[in-house]
């Protein structure tokens, strides 16, 4: 079979999440920053550091009026 004749696989069929855009970034912050993130994570009951960082960024954006 010629590769030009093969039907494309839909992203959902391939097991990829199409609703979120994921990127790989490295965040270099001080140890005290990560300690604060861990405290937020523990106090709010988040499952991982990503949720704690999202919480901080989203709430700051709401306070600044750039997110509704």
C-alpha positions in Angstrom: 0.0 0.0 0.0 1.3 3.4 -0.9 1.8 5.8 2.0 -0.3 8.4 0.1 -3.3 6.1 0.1 -3.4 5.5 3.9 -6.2 7.1 5.7 -5.1 9.5 8.5 -5.8 8.5 12.1 -8.0 10.8 14.0 -6.2 12.3 17.1 -8.8 10.8 19.5 -8.3 7.4 18.0 -4.6 7.7 18.5 -5.2 8.4 22.2 -4.1 12.0 22.1 -6.0 14.6 24.1 -7.1 17.3 21.6 -8.7 19.7 24.1 -5.5 21.0 25.8 -2.3 22.2 24.3 0.6 20.7 26.1 4.1 22.2 26.1 7.3 21.1 27.7 9.0 23.9 29.7 11.6 23.9 32.4 11.0 26.2 35.4 14.1 27.1 37.3 13.1 28.7 40.6 14.6 29.0 44.1 14.0 26.3 46.7 11.8 28.7 48.6 9.5 29.1 45.6 9.0 25.3 45.4 8.5 25.2 49.2 5.6 27.7 48.8 4.2 25.7 45.9 4.2 22.6 48.1 2.5 24.5 50.9 -0.2 25.7 48.6 -0.6 22.1 47.2 -0.9 20.7 50.7 -3.3 23.3 52.1 -5.6 23.3 49.1 -5.4 19.5 48.6 -4.1 19.6 45.1 -2.8 16.3 43.6 0.4 17.8 42.1 2.5 20.9 41.8 0.9 21.8 38.4 -2.5 22.3 40.0 -0.9 24.5 42.7 0.9 26.7 40.1 -2.2 26.9 38.0 -4.2 28.0 41.0 -1.7 30.8 41.8 -1.5 32.0 38.2 -5.3 31.9 37.6 -6.2 33.7 40.8 -3.6 36.4 40.2 -5.0 36.9 36.7 -8.5 37.2 38.2 -7.2 39.8 40.7 -5.6 41.8 37.9 -8.8 41.7 35.8 -7.3 39.9 32.9 -9.2 36.7 33.4 -12.9 36.4 34.2 
